Amino acid sequence: MGRSPFTLAAAVTAALPGAEVTGARRLSADGDGRFDSAVASLADGRELAIRVADDDETARELAAESLALRALTDGARAMLPFRAPEYIGETAVGSGRALVTELLPGFQIEAALVPAGRGAAESMGAAIAAVHGMPTSVVRGAGLVTRSAEESRDELARLVDAASATGRVPARLTVRWRDAVADDDLWRFESTVVLGGVQATSFLFDDDPERGPEVTGLVGWHGLSVGDPAVDLSWLSAAPDAALDVHASYARAVDRSPDAGLEVRARLLAELEFARWLVHGDTMRRPDIVDDAAALLESLAEGLRTDDLSIIAPRREGVDSALDALGRVPAATVADVDTSMQTDAYNPNELWIEADAESDADAESDADADVSEPGSADEGGSDGSAATPPPWAAERSDTRPAQKDDAAHRAEVSSIETEDLSAVAGLFAGTNGVAGVREDSHPLNLRSATPAASDTSDSDDSEDSDDSEEAQRAARAALQRWKSSSSE
């Protein structure tokens, strides 16, 4: 390792015969220290990135990326709202494998620095959704890895077992992870095309003066496969400010049925990265890596001490609370609700009085029906009326005490002194509370009764006098209903 940029740039001509290299510099982005890397400038103005692997792991990664970039046909690239690097060629540098690709312009943002709101966060969510929206044939046709939901689940179960077998995982985390893996609801998802390990530094941005930073390119395609979409969102655990907006933007852009367990699995996968590091150190027999991973796991367990080891609580809590609240609702409360069609403009009694009731006696009976109207909080239907009450009147009467005699009830209501209801109407008009609901549940409510009551003292016209008498009776009935209901 440690080859100079000029040495690496010279190897570009082997991967791209005829290329004229005019300059070279160190590759600062997408190098991540695991490769020898450089940027070669060509005479035609292009810039190419060259990376060299010196061990088996990095060599496998470069081989996977080479295959993935070649799988991105022109048609697949046209589906993406950003650019992916073009595959240029491969060559050998010493004993190492070298991959040459197009260098994409743009700047990167560290996960912890990704801001919330418009711009970077929303653009990142939309970019991930675009990758997940590609047809799976892009991956299958290239012979890349394909995992079903059950296969993804089994792989994590094996990882948890391997990490636990080292004896360095806190029991709190082992129980937590095994419970999550055992939860069937979390693993009902549709496998999609995934990058298999997106990081914040995988995104390249250009700063738009109006919309803010926007994703213009995406690097790191070596994990391209079909699998759990949560794997490309697990990095959000390191981006606390932007996580909600990235998830929201992703949900709006993705063309797939909602995945209720997506965020929970993404969080689980982020935690299991520590377990993966531990297993890697144990496999490589590197005590330094094992100790480092164990310390990270202890910190993680301590940070989750108040989490009750239930990563699925946010999803279940709302449903359980709603069902619990529903079970506490008294049955009588539902029976008191009046769902009949009643408005200020219509008296429901007029909708079911017999059509031939046109005599003065019937008209007086109609007025009395307004006073003793079925549906109030403490009154039943009129037993002596010639009218046939609607079905809901009988149903409500079954839930009430024995009804009063009609004549006695009228006498009781008539004995109430008429009051000016304008103040009451002002208090309760338009309310949404209990009183407001009861007020609106009667055909002649306080808003319609009050103006009629005031007309009695202001009008000398004979027709207005008849109307005022009827309004007085209605006002008495409304006041009686309000007094009765407010005492319940």
RODO-2510 file (C-alpha; in nm, 4 decimals, decimal comma):
residues 488
     n   res          X          Y          Z
     1     m     0,0000     0,0000     0,0000
     2     g     0,1025     0,3638    -0,0284
     3     r     0,1512     0,3846    -0,4046
     4     s     0,1846     0,7370    -0,5389
     5     p    -0,0956     0,8942    -0,7508
     6     f     0,1374     0,9104    -1,0503
     7     t     0,2047     0,5369    -1,0343
     8     l    -0,1669     0,4674    -1,0213
     9     a    -0,2456     0,7165    -1,2986
    10     a     0,0011     0,5437    -1,5273
    11     a    -0,1986     0,2212    -1,4867
    12     v    -0,5035     0,3923    -1,6402
    13     t    -0,3546     0,3489    -1,9865
    14     a    -0,3576    -0,0270    -1,9361
    15     a    -0,7301    -0,0232    -1,8457
    16     l    -0,8137     0,2288    -2,1201
    17     p    -0,5828     0,1866    -2,4188
    18     g    -0,5117     0,5113    -2,6002
    19     a    -0,5895     0,7332    -2,3012
    20     e    -0,3608     1,0356    -2,2640
    21     v    -0,3054     1,1121    -1,8960
    22     t    -0,2200     1,4777    -1,8299
    23     g    -0,2280     1,4868    -1,4515
    24     a    -0,2787     1,2934    -1,1292
    25     r    -0,3826     1,3681    -0,7721
    26     r    -0,4870     1,1751    -0,4638
    27     l    -0,8511     1,0658    -0,4439
    28     s    -0,9915     1,2181    -0,1269
    29     a    -1,3510     1,1021    -0,1741
    30     d    -1,4600     0,7364    -0,1875
    31     g    -1,1099     0,6202    -0,0929
    32     d    -1,1958     0,5348     0,2728
    33     g    -0,8345     0,4303     0,3414
    34     r    -0,8824     0,0664     0,2403
    35     f    -0,7548     0,1183    -0,1116
    36     d    -0,4680     0,2896    -0,2846
    37     s    -0,6580     0,5421    -0,4942
    38     a    -0,5973     0,8371    -0,7246
    39     v    -0,7590     1,0653    -0,9837
    40     a    -0,6193     1,0724    -1,3351
    41     s    -0,6925     1,3720    -1,5613
    42     l    -0,7166     1,2972    -1,9328
    43     a    -0,6440     1,5181    -2,2327
    44     d    -1,0100     1,5078    -2,3408
    45     g    -1,1142     1,6722    -2,0112
    46     r    -1,2426     1,3625    -1,8349
    47     e    -1,1333     1,2608    -1,4871
    48     l    -1,1098     0,8964    -1,3891
    49     a    -1,0838     0,7306    -1,0497
    50     i    -0,8517     0,4333    -1,0008
    51     r    -0,8545     0,2100    -0,6917
    52     v    -0,6252    -0,0811    -0,6147
    53     a    -0,6912    -0,3676    -0,3699
    54     d    -0,4103    -0,5525    -0,1978
    55     d    -0,6056    -0,8059     0,0093
    56     d    -0,8762    -1,0572    -0,0624
    57     e    -1,1594    -0,8626     0,1039
    58     t    -1,1046    -0,5383    -0,0870
    59     a    -1,0406    -0,7343    -0,4063
    60     r    -1,3826    -0,9007    -0,3706
    61     e    -1,5406    -0,5617    -0,3153
    62     l    -1,3853    -0,4159    -0,6304
    63     a    -1,4932    -0,7217    -0,8294
    64     a    -1,8511    -0,6829    -0,7013
    65     e    -1,8570    -0,3132    -0,7921
    66     s    -1,7208    -0,3878    -1,1374
    67     l    -2,0054    -0,6330    -1,1948
    68     a    -2,2679    -0,3968    -1,0517
    69     l    -2,1650    -0,0963    -1,2645
    70     r    -2,1736    -0,3096    -1,5770
    71     a    -2,5208    -0,4331    -1,4789
    72     l    -2,6467    -0,0734    -1,4917
    73     t    -2,7477    -0,0565    -1,8542
    74     d    -2,8444     0,2680    -2,0240
    75     g    -3,2076     0,1841    -1,9590
    76     a    -3,1474     0,1280    -1,5876
    77     r    -2,9448     0,4477    -1,5569
    78     a    -3,2224     0,6438    -1,7282
    79     m    -3,4536     0,5477    -1,4386
    80     l    -3,2286     0,7175    -1,1842
    81     p    -3,2586     1,0922    -1,1082
    82     f    -2,8809     1,1065    -1,0466
    83     r    -2,5650     0,9711    -1,2033
    84     a    -2,3854     0,6458    -1,1268
    85     p    -2,0163     0,6068    -1,2208
    86     e    -1,9415     0,4588    -1,5624
    87     y    -1,7320     0,1437    -1,5715
    88     i    -1,4078     0,2149    -1,7640
    89     g    -1,1948    -0,0961    -1,7221
    90     e    -0,9776    -0,3140    -1,4974
    91     t    -0,6108    -0,3934    -1,4773
    92     a    -0,3467    -0,5270    -1,2429
    93     v    -0,1106    -0,3087    -1,0439
    94     g     0,1605    -0,5280    -0,9025
    95     s    -0,0175    -0,8118    -0,7276
    96     g    -0,3313    -0,6049    -0,6710
    97     r    -0,6501    -0,5653    -0,8719
    98     a    -0,7263    -0,2148    -1,0054
    99     l    -1,0695    -0,0797    -1,1055
   100     v    -1,0988     0,2353    -1,3188
   101     t    -1,4295     0,4252    -1,3193
   102     e    -1,5624     0,7655    -1,4118
   103     l    -1,5100     1,0295    -1,1414
   104     l    -1,8361     1,2054    -1,0549
   105     p    -1,8321     1,5692    -0,9432
   106     g    -1,9981     1,6865    -0,6219
   107     f    -1,9436     1,7319    -0,2519
   108     q    -2,0264     1,5003     0,0378
   109     i    -2,1910     1,5572     0,3771
   110     e    -2,1121     1,3573     0,6892
   111     a    -2,4144     1,1819     0,8416
   112     a    -2,4186     1,3827     1,1633
   113     l    -2,4106     1,7076     0,9634
   114     v    -2,6992     1,6346     0,7257
   115     p    -2,9551     1,9066     0,8054
   116     a    -3,3262     1,8496     0,8463
   117     g    -3,5881     1,9913     0,6119
   118     r    -3,5734     2,0686     0,2446
   119     g    -3,2590     2,0066     0,0465
   120     a    -3,0174     1,7297     0,1329
   121     a    -3,2444     1,5150     0,3534
   122     e    -3,5384     1,5091     0,1139
   123     s    -3,3124     1,4541    -0,1870
   124     m    -3,1420     1,1591    -0,0151
   125     g    -3,4748     0,9915     0,0614
   126     a    -3,5892     1,0323    -0,2990
   127     a    -3,2558     0,8973    -0,4305
   128     i    -3,2801     0,5800    -0,2197
   129     a    -3,6403     0,5317    -0,3308
   130     a    -3,5278     0,5575    -0,6950
   131     v    -3,2764     0,2754    -0,6460
   132     h    -3,5391     0,0614    -0,4744
   133     g    -3,7774     0,1295    -0,7603
   134     m    -3,5558    -0,0281    -1,0252
   135     p    -3,6739    -0,3635    -1,1660
   136     t    -3,5181    -0,6621    -0,9937
   137     s    -3,4283    -0,8016    -1,3359
   138     v    -3,1350    -0,5569    -1,3377
   139     v    -2,9816    -0,7545    -1,0504
   140     r    -3,1030    -1,1011    -1,1398
   141     g    -2,9815    -1,0676    -1,4974
   142     a    -2,6298    -0,9869    -1,3768
   143     g    -2,6209    -1,2878    -1,1450
   144     l    -2,5956    -1,0725    -0,8310
   145     v    -2,7177    -1,1788    -0,4869
   146     t    -3,0928    -1,2087    -0,4327
   147     r    -3,2450    -1,2556    -0,0854
   148     s    -3,6061    -1,3061     0,0147
   149     a    -3,7452    -1,1618     0,3367
   150     e    -3,7037    -1,4978     0,5099
   151     e    -3,3460    -1,5332     0,3897
   152     s    -3,2615    -1,1845     0,5185
   153     r    -3,4135    -1,2790     0,8523
   154     d    -3,2201    -1,6070     0,8744
   155     e    -2,8939    -1,4311     0,7959
   156     l    -2,9448    -1,1898     1,0863
   157     a    -3,0395    -1,4768     1,3179
   158     r    -2,7075    -1,6431     1,2390
   159     l    -2,5231    -1,3165     1,3010
   160     v    -2,6878    -1,2756     1,6432
   161     d    -2,5953    -1,6342     1,7367
   162     a    -2,2352    -1,5884     1,6220
   163     a    -2,1958    -1,2635     1,8157
   164     s    -2,3533    -1,4134     2,1274
   165     a    -2,1176    -1,7128     2,1055
   166     t    -1,8174    -1,4834     2,1621
   167     g    -1,9410    -1,4118     2,5138
   168     r    -1,8820    -1,0381     2,4629
   169     v    -2,2380    -0,9254     2,3895
   170     p    -2,4428    -0,7869     2,6834
   171     a    -2,7414    -1,0078     2,7624
   172     r    -2,9706    -0,7080     2,7198
   173     l    -2,8756    -0,6811     2,3529
   174     t    -2,8916    -1,0542     2,2846
   175     v    -3,2496    -1,0702     2,4135
   176     r    -3,3413    -0,7535     2,2281
   177     w    -3,2113    -0,8782     1,8938
   178     r    -3,3552    -1,2262     1,9253
   179     d    -3,6973    -1,0861     2,0079
   180     a    -3,6817    -0,8664     1,6991
   181     v    -3,5754    -1,1541     1,4750
   182     a    -3,8585    -1,3665     1,6159
   183     d    -4,1233    -1,1006     1,5474
   184     d    -4,3006    -1,2184     1,2318
   185     d    -4,4582    -0,8755     1,1716
   186     l    -4,1184    -0,7164     1,1150
   187     w    -4,0322    -0,9504     0,8297
   188     r    -4,3326    -0,9060     0,6063
   189     f    -4,1785    -0,6952     0,3328
   190     e    -4,1184    -0,7025    -0,0398
   191     s    -3,7544    -0,7489    -0,1392
   192     t    -3,6273    -0,4712    -0,3669
   193     v    -3,3138    -0,3660    -0,5490
   194     v    -3,0802    -0,2287    -0,2816
   195     l    -2,7334    -0,0808    -0,2714
   196     g    -2,6634    -0,3037     0,0269
   197     g    -2,4866    -0,0557     0,2463
   198     v    -2,5532     0,3121     0,1752
   199     q    -2,3572     0,5621     0,3820
   200     a    -2,4030     0,9389     0,3986
   201     t    -2,0789     0,9729     0,2012
   202     s    -2,2269     0,7634    -0,0797
   203     f    -2,4215     1,0706    -0,1937
   204     l    -2,2679     1,3453    -0,4063
   205     f    -2,4372     1,6858    -0,3950
   206     d    -2,4651     2,0003    -0,5976
   207     d    -2,5891     2,3146    -0,4233
   208     d    -2,9030     2,4503    -0,5895
   209     p    -2,9578     2,8202    -0,5060
   210     e    -3,3326     2,7711    -0,4513
   211     r    -3,3785     2,4123    -0,3329
   212     g    -3,0523     2,3673    -0,1451
   213     p    -2,8191     2,0652    -0,1772
   214     e    -2,9486     1,8020    -0,4191
   215     v    -2,8147     1,4541    -0,4909
   216     t    -2,6455     1,4484    -0,8310
   217     g    -2,4502     1,1235    -0,7985
   218     l    -2,4247     0,8048    -0,5966
   219     v    -2,1088     0,5973    -0,5425
   220     g    -2,0436     0,2651    -0,3691
   221     w    -2,2352     0,0114    -0,5792
   222     h    -2,0476    -0,3018    -0,4673
   223     g    -2,3430    -0,4204    -0,2545
   224     l    -2,6006    -0,4012    -0,5356
   225     s    -2,8452    -0,6878    -0,4804
   226     v    -3,2090    -0,7730    -0,4121
   227     g    -3,2930    -0,7736    -0,0431
   228     d    -3,4312    -0,5842     0,2546
   229     p    -3,4841    -0,2134     0,1722
   230     a    -3,4073    -0,1303     0,5372
   231     v    -3,0380    -0,1987     0,4732
   232     d    -3,0095     0,1276     0,2780
   233     l    -3,1709     0,3269     0,5609
   234     s    -2,9767     0,1902     0,8571
   235     w    -2,7181     0,4699     0,8297
   236     l    -2,9828     0,7157     0,9491
   237     s    -2,9085     0,6151     1,3084
   238     a    -2,6015     0,8366     1,2674
   239     a    -2,8059     1,1273     1,1251
   240     p    -3,0425     1,2267     1,4073
   241     d    -3,1378     1,5627     1,2592
   242     a    -3,2246     1,4361     0,9125
   243     a    -3,3630     1,0876     0,9840
   244     l    -3,7325     1,1803     0,9971
   245     d    -3,7182     1,3871     0,6792
   246     v    -3,5246     1,1203     0,4880
   247     h    -3,7789     0,8558     0,5911
   248     a    -4,0709     1,0843     0,5007
   249     s    -3,9237     1,1721     0,1620
   250     y    -3,8519     0,8053     0,0940
   251     a    -4,2102     0,7073     0,1822
   252     r    -4,3510     0,9704    -0,0533
   253     a    -4,1277     0,8710    -0,3437
   254     v    -4,1307     0,4919    -0,3205
   255     d    -4,3792     0,3125    -0,5450
   256     r    -4,4528     0,0165    -0,3220
   257     s    -4,7011    -0,0895    -0,0571
   258     p    -4,6218     0,0564     0,2886
   259     d    -4,3686    -0,1346     0,4971
   260     a    -4,4733    -0,0988     0,8620
   261     g    -4,1502    -0,2490     0,9987
   262     l    -3,9068    -0,0579     0,7767
   263     e    -3,7796     0,1928     1,0333
   264     v    -3,7571    -0,0691     1,3075
   265     r    -3,5534    -0,3039     1,0892
   266     a    -3,3287    -0,0156     0,9834
   267     r    -3,2553     0,0553     1,3482
   268     l    -3,1950    -0,3135     1,4173
   269     l    -2,9502    -0,3383     1,1270
   270     a    -2,7602    -0,0343     1,2545
   271     e    -2,7182    -0,1967     1,5954
   272     l    -2,6084    -0,5248     1,4408
   273     e    -2,3192    -0,3512     1,2659
   274     f    -2,1446    -0,3574     1,6054
   275     a    -2,2130    -0,7306     1,6282
   276     r    -2,0762    -0,7765     1,2774
   277     w    -1,7556    -0,5932     1,3766
   278     l    -1,7245    -0,8172     1,6809
   279     v    -1,7663    -1,1349     1,4748
   280     h    -1,5130    -1,0064     1,2211
   281     g    -1,2545    -0,9476     1,4942
   282     d    -1,3211    -1,2877     1,6461
   283     t    -1,2877    -1,4606     1,3082
   284     m    -0,9643    -1,2777     1,2293
   285     r    -0,8349    -1,3514     1,5821
   286     r    -0,7794    -0,9828     1,6413
   287     p    -0,8184    -0,9104     2,0139
   288     d    -0,7931    -0,5374     1,9463
   289     i    -1,0978    -0,5453     1,7182
   290     v    -1,2875    -0,7705     1,9608
   291     d    -1,2181    -0,5361     2,2528
   292     d    -1,3178    -0,2330     2,0476
   293     a    -1,6449    -0,3958     1,9368
   294     a    -1,7237    -0,5134     2,2908
   295     a    -1,6772    -0,1604     2,4256
   296     l    -1,9135    -0,0272     2,1589
   297     l    -2,1725    -0,2900     2,2480
   298     e    -2,1514    -0,2034     2,6182
   299     s    -2,2133     0,1624     2,5344
   300     l    -2,5042     0,0665     2,3121
   301     a    -2,6612    -0,1478     2,5846
   302     e    -2,6252     0,1320     2,8373
   303     g    -2,7825     0,3808     2,6004
   304     l    -3,0813     0,1507     2,5503
   305     r    -3,1374     0,0923     2,9218
   306     t    -3,4589     0,2987     2,9221
   307     d    -3,5834     0,1417     2,6007
   308     d    -3,7334    -0,1636     2,7765
   309     l    -3,5675    -0,3791     2,5116
   310     s    -3,8723    -0,3328     2,2889
   311     i    -3,7813    -0,1923     1,9533
   312     i    -4,1283    -0,2745     1,8290
   313     a    -4,3050    -0,0753     2,1018
   314     p    -4,3614     0,2363     1,8859
   315     r    -4,5520     0,0276     1,6333
   316     r    -4,7672    -0,1675     1,8805
   317     e    -4,8193     0,0916     2,1471
   318     g    -5,0719     0,2976     1,9531
   319     v    -5,2883    -0,0022     1,8683
   320     d    -5,2810    -0,1441     2,2213
   321     s    -5,3666     0,1942     2,3727
   322     a    -5,6571     0,2413     2,1347
   323     l    -5,8000    -0,1046     2,2084
   324     d    -5,7542    -0,0509     2,5815
   325     a    -5,9344     0,2831     2,5653
   326     l    -6,2144     0,1298     2,3613
   327     g    -6,2627    -0,1391     2,6227
   328     r    -6,3099     0,1264     2,8927
   329     v    -6,5937     0,3075     2,7120
   330     p    -6,9201     0,2424     2,9050
   331     a    -7,1968     0,0867     2,6966
   332     a    -7,4446     0,3489     2,8223
   333     t    -7,2368     0,6248     2,6676
   334     v    -7,2964     0,4872     2,3197
   335     a    -7,6694     0,4530     2,3838
   336     d    -7,6964     0,8237     2,4679
   337     v    -7,5735     0,9336     2,1270
   338     d    -7,8528     1,0625     1,9000
   339     t    -7,7608     1,0058     1,5360
   340     s    -8,0938     1,1080     1,3839
   341     m    -8,1110     1,3851     1,1209
   342     q    -8,1873     1,6998     1,3206
   343     t    -8,1148     2,0574     1,2181
   344     d    -8,2194     2,4096     1,3098
   345     a    -8,4293     2,4323     0,9943
   346     y    -8,6474     2,1222     1,0361
   347     n    -8,8553     1,9730     1,3143
   348     p    -8,8199     1,5935     1,2822
   349     n    -9,1728     1,5508     1,4191
   350     e    -9,3041     1,7111     1,1005
   351     l    -9,1361     1,4341     0,9009
   352     w    -9,3492     1,1588     1,0567
   353     i    -9,6840     1,3271     1,1471
   354     e    -9,9690     1,1807     0,9461
   355     a   -10,0354     1,3573     0,6195
   356     d   -10,4056     1,4157     0,6871
   357     a   -10,3496     1,5970     1,0189
   358     e   -10,4551     1,9424     0,8964
   359     s   -10,7277     2,0442     1,1453
   360     d   -10,6750     2,3043     1,4182
   361     a   -10,6803     2,0274     1,6784
   362     d   -10,4054     1,8418     1,4944
   363     a   -10,2048     2,1615     1,4642
   364     e   -10,2318     2,2109     1,8410
   365     s   -10,1231     1,8483     1,8862
   366     d    -9,8230     1,9192     1,6659
   367     a    -9,7259     2,2112     1,8850
   368     d    -9,7561     1,9932     2,1939
   369     a    -9,5314     1,7378     2,0257
   370     d    -9,2616     2,0053     2,0123
   371     v    -9,2803     2,0426     2,3899
   372     s    -9,2735     1,6705     2,4672
   373     e    -9,0371     1,5617     2,1944
   374     p    -8,8696     1,2197     2,1929
   375     g    -8,4921     1,2194     2,2038
   376     s    -8,4262     1,4642     2,4916
   377     a    -8,1989     1,3676     2,7759
   378     d    -8,4816     1,2914     3,0254
   379     e    -8,8026     1,2636     2,8183
   380     g    -8,9744     0,9898     2,6178
   381     g    -9,2335     0,9981     2,3357
   382     s    -9,5944     1,1175     2,3824
   383     d    -9,8235     0,8231     2,4591
   384     g   -10,1415     1,0115     2,3721
   385     s   -10,0334     1,1444     2,0353
   386     a   -10,2017     1,0187     1,7182
   387     a    -9,8658     1,0248     1,5432
   388     t    -9,6519     0,7119     1,5091
   389     p    -9,3026     0,7786     1,6486
   390     p    -8,9975     0,6826     1,4435
   391     p    -8,8050     0,3617     1,5346
   392     w    -8,5268     0,5469     1,7099
   393     a    -8,7742     0,6927     1,9606
   394     a    -8,8755     0,3464     2,0744
   395     e    -8,5175     0,2284     2,0907
   396     r    -8,4163     0,5225     2,3072
   397     s    -8,7158     0,4773     2,5346
   398     d    -8,5934     0,1270     2,6183
   399     t    -8,2806     0,2695     2,7798
   400     r    -8,4716     0,5287     2,9938
   401     p    -8,6638     0,4991     3,3234
   402     a    -9,0426     0,4695     3,3144
   403     q    -9,1846     0,7699     3,1237
   404     k    -9,4139     1,0249     3,2863
   405     d    -9,7777     1,0569     3,2044
   406     d    -9,8163     1,2930     2,9069
   407     a   -10,0624     1,5252     3,0766
   408     a    -9,8585     1,5432     3,3960
   409     h    -9,5468     1,6074     3,1939
   410     r    -9,7084     1,8933     3,0056
   411     a    -9,8255     2,0448     3,3283
   412     e    -9,4763     2,0233     3,4704
   413     v    -9,3194     2,1863     3,1668
   414     s    -9,5875     2,4574     3,1490
   415     s    -9,5174     2,5561     3,5088
   416     i    -9,1620     2,6602     3,4206
   417     e    -9,1247     3,0339     3,4066
   418     t    -9,0107     3,1580     3,0659
   419     e    -8,6624     3,3038     3,0715
   420     d    -8,4635     3,5157     2,8296
   421     l    -8,2354     3,2583     2,6654
   422     s    -8,0150     3,4977     2,4689
   423     a    -7,7338     3,4701     2,7229
   424     v    -7,7526     3,0929     2,7189
   425     a    -7,7428     3,0847     2,3404
   426     g    -7,4356     3,3030     2,3428
   427     l    -7,2601     3,0676     2,5824
   428     f    -7,3307     2,7474     2,3977
   429     a    -7,3627     2,8390     2,0310
   430     g    -7,0884     2,6765     1,8304
   431     t    -6,9347     2,4835     2,1199
   432     n    -6,7871     2,1410     2,0735
   433     g    -6,8125     2,0251     2,4314
   434     v    -7,0762     1,8106     2,5955
   435     a    -7,3230     2,0967     2,6294
   436     g    -7,2751     2,1943     2,2680
   437     v    -7,3400     1,8402     2,1515
   438     r    -7,6575     1,8113     2,3533
   439     e    -7,7758     2,1482     2,2297
   440     d    -7,7393     2,0444     1,8674
   441     s    -7,9036     1,7071     1,9302
   442     h    -8,2528     1,8659     1,9597
   443     p    -8,4684     1,9888     1,6714
   444     l    -8,5371     2,3301     1,8234
   445     n    -8,2078     2,4287     1,9768
   446     l    -8,1213     2,7397     2,1721
   447     r    -8,0010     2,9276     1,8657
   448     s    -8,3377     2,8973     1,6890
   449     a    -8,5532     2,9367     2,0005
   450     t    -8,3957     3,2504     2,1393
   451     p    -8,4771     3,4984     1,8612
   452     a    -8,8371     3,3784     1,8539
   453     a    -8,8713     3,4362     2,2273
   454     s    -8,7496     3,7936     2,1969
   455     d    -8,9971     3,8664     1,9173
   456     t    -9,2891     3,8262     2,1655
   457     s    -9,2126     4,1533     2,3355
   458     d    -9,1389     4,3515     2,0186
   459     s    -9,4158     4,2586     1,7681
   460     d    -9,7857     4,3577     1,7755
   461     d    -9,8803     4,1738     1,4563
   462     s   -10,1364     3,8919     1,5038
   463     e    -9,9425     3,6375     1,2990
   464     d    -9,6265     3,7160     1,4927
   465     s    -9,8257     3,6683     1,8118
   466     d    -9,9172     3,3109     1,7123
   467     d    -9,5583     3,2406     1,6224
   468     s    -9,4361     3,3841     1,9499
   469     e    -9,6666     3,1615     2,1526
   470     e    -9,5291     2,8579     1,9789
   471     a    -9,1764     2,9868     2,0301
   472     q    -9,2441     3,0388     2,4012
   473     r    -9,3482     2,6766     2,4348
   474     a    -9,0420     2,5664     2,2441
   475     a    -8,8212     2,7861     2,4599
   476     r    -8,9625     2,6318     2,7753
   477     a    -8,8970     2,2840     2,6380
   478     a    -8,5440     2,3775     2,5310
   479     l    -8,4675     2,5280     2,8720
   480     q    -8,6027     2,2196     3,0459
   481     r    -8,3879     1,9962     2,8259
   482     w    -8,0782     2,2041     2,8910
   483     k    -8,1344     2,2023     3,2692
   484     s    -8,1899     1,8261     3,2686
   485     s    -7,8899     1,7478     3,0499
   486     s    -7,6534     1,9767     3,2401
   487     s    -7,7317     1,7959     3,5634
   488     e    -7,6370     1,4519     3,4254
***
